[in-house]
Amino acid sequence: MELDQFILSLFFIGLAIVLIAALIGFTTNRWQNFRRSKRQIRCRICSHRYMDHKKDKISECPNCQAKNKR
């Protein structure tokens, strides 16, 4: 293998590693946003957004105490 082929192969290996790392980071970020959006509820009365970690179908707004459906 000549020097220019070796350098070119190192470049493509490095490029592949960077692209794989970017894909993993992008996928992880999208997954976290999806999970966060499932827990976030917007109150139907005061439009306050809050996180609810309980599995109940009805949640109470911490701002105005209104009952909200998931």
C-alpha positions in Angstrom: 0.0 0.0 0.0 1.4 3.4 -1.0 1.4 6.4 1.3 -1.3 8.3 -0.6 -3.7 5.3 -0.4 -2.9 4.9 3.3 -3.7 8.6 4.0 -6.9 8.3 2.0 -8.1 5.2 3.8 -7.3 6.9 7.2 -9.4 9.9 6.0 -12.4 7.7 5.1 -12.2 5.8 8.4 -12.1 9.0 10.3 -15.0 10.4 8.3 -17.0 7.2 9.0 -16.3 7.4 12.7 -17.5 11.1 12.8 -20.7 10.3 10.8 -21.5 7.4 13.1 -21.0 9.5 16.2 -23.2 12.3 14.8 -25.9 9.7 13.9 -25.8 8.3 17.4 -26.0 11.8 19.0 -28.9 12.8 16.7 -30.9 9.6 17.5 -30.3 9.9 21.2 -31.5 13.6 21.2 -34.6 12.7 19.2 -35.4 9.9 21.6 -35.0 12.1 24.7 -37.2 14.8 23.2 -39.9 12.2 22.3 -39.9 10.8 25.9 -40.0 14.3 27.4 -42.9 15.3 25.2 -45.0 12.3 26.4 -44.6 13.5 30.0 -45.3 17.2 29.3 -48.9 18.3 29.7 -50.5 21.7 28.8 -53.3 22.8 31.1 -56.6 23.4 29.3 -57.5 26.4 31.5 -54.3 28.4 32.1 -52.1 26.9 29.3 -49.3 26.2 31.8 -46.9 23.5 30.7 -45.8 21.1 33.3 -44.1 17.7 33.6 -46.2 14.8 35.0 -44.3 11.6 35.9 -47.3 9.7 37.2 -49.1 7.2 35.1 -52.6 8.5 35.9 -55.0 9.4 33.1 -56.0 12.6 34.8 -53.4 15.1 36.0 -53.7 18.2 38.2 -52.2 21.5 37.1 -49.8 22.8 39.7 -50.7 26.4 38.7 -54.5 26.4 38.8 -55.3 22.9 40.1 -57.5 22.1 37.1 -57.9 18.5 36.1 -56.3 17.6 32.7 -56.5 14.5 30.6 -53.4 13.1 29.0 
